[in-house]
Amino acid sequence: MERFTKAVRAAIAQQNWYGALALALTLPDICGRLEDPSVKSKPRYKRWWDKYVAIRYTCPYVDEVAVRSLLSSGDAKGLRDHIFHQQATRPLLSSNDAYALRCAYLHQGGDVIEGQRVRDMVNRFHVITPPQSGSCHSNMFKILNPEGADSTLEVQVDRLCNDICDGVEKWEVEVKGNAEVKARMGSLMVIHDSSGGVFF
């Protein structure tokens, strides 16, 4: 798998954003198939994403209805407990939305996922290159239009690709002793160097 993560990171270094993103979005599929080829693409992709990448796209969630109720009741202690001690989280980029992005980009070249059956919260992605200073990653925007609100998730292409590569590296450590996965890795494509001639 190292050749694939190196290729993603080389594409990032070369600012080949489209190539980096295409390969990065396939890596959860590849890892999932190596681990369990009997599972279909969508469920294995989602399971792998949830285990190795989702944590980087999960944020604390405060229930607005509960906050309004506590505010109107004047329960300051209850409000404080709810805000500071609640354990609820919400994904900014769920495994469903990640899989929908994979499908939209790899099969259609697009970033709009509202037509994807599997999607959760995001209607489209706004993928950006790294800013000259700082970072601008994982920002959710609600855009109002006559049909309702569209949710757009802004992601910084290098960070998304590196997060997926980091997940692959973590996965590799976990499956290192799995003889079946290791055997299946032998079927992965190798691009052979032909500079010294072509050999089979």
HELIX and SHEET records of a PDB file:
HELIX    1   1 GLU A    2  ALA A   13  1                                  12    
HELIX    2   2 TRP A   17  GLU A   35  1                                  19    
HELIX    3   3 SER A   41  TYR A   52  1                                  12    
HELIX    4   4 ALA A   54  TYR A   57  5                                   4    
HELIX    5   5 GLU A   64  SER A   73  1                                  10    
HELIX    6   6 ALA A   76  HIS A   85  1                                  10    
HELIX    7   7 SER A   95  GLN A  108  1                                  14    
HELIX    8   8 VAL A  157  VAL A  175  1                                  19    
HELIX    9   9 ALA A  179  MET A  185  1                                   7    
SHEET    1   A 2 THR A  58  PRO A  60  0                                        
SHEET    2   A 2 THR A  89  PRO A  91 -1                                        
SHEET    1   B 3 ARG A 124  ILE A 128  0                                        
SHEET    2   B 3 GLY A 148  GLN A 156  1                                        
SHEET    3   B 3 ASN A 139  ASN A 145 -1                                        
END                                                                             
